[in-house]
Amino acid sequence: MATLEFLNPVAEIDRKRVPPARRLDSLEGKTIALYWNLKAGGDIALAAAAEELAKRHPGIRFRHYSGYVSGASKLGNAEEARKIASECDAAIGTSAD
């Protein structure tokens, strides 16, 4: 008699849990990274966010960063993340389509 072995075609996901970043007490005088992944409209959303934050938090500064294009993807990398972390107190990034 023949036997059949059934396999699940869905790969198991390797989930890595990372605790959220510590919340800043204030944004006054802080430098905020504005990270654009080059997807349409992300730059407009970041500009609007910066405008609103600047109205509410005196002395806030912004630094602009963007991903790089690789094929059809807009990518960031670990080196870029380290640079942003060393230059800024917090970051806002766009990632939606």
C-alpha positions in Angstrom: 0.0 0.0 0.0 1.3 3.5 -0.9 1.5 6.3 1.6 1.3 10.0 1.0 3.2 12.6 3.0 1.5 16.0 3.1 3.6 19.1 3.6 2.6 22.6 4.5 3.6 25.0 1.7 3.7 28.0 4.0 7.1 28.9 5.4 7.4 29.6 9.1 8.2 33.2 9.8 11.3 34.0 11.9 9.9 36.8 14.1 12.4 39.0 15.9 11.0 41.2 18.6 12.6 44.5 19.2 11.5 46.7 22.0 10.2 50.2 21.0 12.7 53.1 21.2 12.6 55.2 24.4 10.2 58.1 24.0 11.8 61.5 24.2 10.6 63.8 27.0 10.4 66.7 24.6 11.1 67.6 20.9 12.3 71.1 21.7 15.8 71.6 20.5 16.0 68.1 19.1 17.2 67.0 15.6 14.7 64.8 13.8 15.5 62.6 10.8 13.0 62.7 7.9 13.6 59.5 6.0 12.0 59.2 2.6 12.1 55.8 0.9 11.5 57.5 -2.5 7.9 56.3 -2.9 5.4 58.7 -4.4 4.1 61.2 -1.9 6.4 60.3 1.0 8.3 63.5 0.6 5.1 65.5 0.8 4.0 63.7 4.0 7.4 64.3 5.6 7.2 68.0 4.7 3.8 68.3 6.3 4.9 66.5 9.4 8.0 68.7 9.8 5.8 71.8 9.3 3.4 70.8 12.1 6.2 69.8 14.5 8.0 73.1 13.9 4.9 75.0 14.9 4.6 73.1 18.2 8.3 72.6 19.3 10.6 75.6 19.4 14.2 75.0 18.2 13.4 71.7 16.5 15.7 70.8 13.6 15.3 68.4 10.7 17.8 66.4 8.6 16.7 64.9 5.4 17.6 61.3 4.3 16.4 59.1 1.5 16.8 55.5 0.4 18.6 54.4 -2.7 17.1 52.7 -5.7 18.0 49.1 -6.3 15.9 47.5 -9.1 12.3 48.3 -8.3 13.0 48.7 -4.5 13.8 51.7 -2.5 16.1 50.5 0.2 17.8 51.7 3.3 20.6 49.7 5.0 22.3 49.2 8.4 25.0 51.7 7.6 22.5 54.4 6.8 20.5 53.6 10.0 23.7 54.0 12.1 24.4 57.3 10.5 20.9 58.6 11.2 21.1 57.3 14.8 24.4 59.1 15.3 23.2 62.4 13.9 19.6 62.6 15.1 17.5 62.3 18.3 14.5 60.7 16.6 13.3 59.8 13.1 10.1 59.9 11.0 10.1 57.6 8.0 7.6 57.0 5.1 7.1 53.5 3.9 3.6 53.2 2.5 2.5 52.8 -1.1 
